[in-house]
Amino acid sequence: MSGINKVILVGHLGKDPEVRHLDGGVTVASFPLATSETYNKDGKRIEQTEWHNIVLWRGLAEVASKYLQKGKLVYIEGKLRTRSFEDREKIKKYVTEVVAENFTILGRRSDFENTPVGSATPKSENDYLDAPGVAGDLPF
């Protein structure tokens, strides 16, 4: 039996997507995403924030570069990947990232007054805004 590697996150961008163009015209975008949860401890409300490294490839990276900015609330689906690299001192380091397979911009209609309303999950690279957008407040 094969395993399942599925990640679903809803959070706010920590900074604007950083976009790079690799050899062969491949586009990659990355950004940190903050997710927060609250709990009560000794009668005090505590907020705990986790930071996730998000990576998007090709057409999805292009869409992210156009429509995502620091602070935007997004829903992201993807999978975990861990990769290794050597730093300048030749020490092997590991980083775990969420490789996004799709995303949807969340928020109220007023959040999109300066940008087109719509889902940022592309069906193909050319019709990524044809899906219906978020209408009104979210139900949760």
HELIX and SHEET records of a PDB file:
HELIX    1   1 ASP A   23  GLY A   25  5                                   3    
HELIX    2   2 ARG A   58  TYR A   67  1                                  10    
HELIX    3   3 ARG A  109  PHE A  112  5                                   4    
SHEET    1   A 6 GLU A  18  HIS A  21  0                                        
SHEET    2   A 6 THR A  27  LYS A  41 -1                                        
SHEET    3   A 6 VAL A   7  LEU A  13 -1                                        
SHEET    4   A 6 LEU A  73  GLU A  86 -1                                        
SHEET    5   A 6 LYS A  92  LEU A 106 -1                                        
SHEET    6   A 6 LYS A  44  TRP A  57  1                                        
END                                                                             
